[in-house]
Amino acid sequence: MAEKQKEMSFLGHLEELRWHLVRGASAIFILAIVFFVFAEEVYDNFLLAHIKPDFITYQVFCDFFNLFGLESDFCNVTFADKKLQSIKVTSQLMNSIWSSLILGVIVSFPYLLWEIWRFVAPGLTEKEVSKSKGFIFTASFLFFIGLLFSFYVIAPISVHFLYNYQISESIVNSFTLQSHIGLITNMLLGVSILFELPVLIYFLTKIGLITPEFLKKYRKHALVVVLILAAIITPPDIASQVIVAIPILILYEIGITVSKRVIKKQQKDAQKSPRV
């Protein structure tokens, strides 16, 4: 009888998890449909915004360099050919569907976190639930900071460099729609996820997998890992990789501070708990 009750309890958890997943997937698909319906506006004002010479980042960079009396290519941004190729018959349709799904995941990120929290919350104590209420806000804040950083800093620098890089005048840059959108969406999603590093460190410290001493000891190794990840999600130019790596390393240092506070709090709670 006990085994049957345990099995039913396990199946009940699976059923509950299934509905959380269904609601999360539904949110993604609903937003994806909205993005697909307004695909022209999404592409012109967001995904293709970086190949417009008047993009705000280029103007800001130009003003910054002019402030120090320096000349900059950002003051005269030109793209040899802003027209992207759609080689296959289905390229535009499939690209629109895929990019809509990715944008659906990005925009629904806070809701997805909320569904995860709702599934985990019943297994937490009241004290743990009250402490974890800021989790969704913090994780979402870091995620969207990473999104803004990648959209307004990394993406325009990468696009400006790659579109104007030319080995020889005999070679003409003629990019495809898939390559451009893949570049932008990979950066947006990849950098945003990397900005979740302090949250990841918090939970790994909480369950005892890492400590502040561990993070300090392997700081140099972390630098190598961060550079590798930056190389994966950014174009193969040193400037973009370094610009991505700098905030991630800052977040790593913040993570060390977070880990210290978690350990300190655990030690304090252990001292307060009654000894058996």
Secondary structure by P-SEA (a helix, b strand, c coil): caaaaaaaaaaaaaaaaaaaaaaaaaaaaaaaaaaaaaaaaaaacccccccccccaaaaaaaaaaaaacccccccccccccccccccccaaaaaaaaaaaaaaaaaaaaaaaaaaaaaaacccccaaaaaaacaaaaaaaaaaaaaaaaaaccaaaaaaaaaaaccccccbbbbbcaaaaaaaaaaaaaaaaaaaaaaaaaaaaaaaccccaaaaaaaaaaaaaaaaaaaaaaccccaaaaaaaaaaaaaaaaaaaaaaaaaaaaaaaaaaacccc
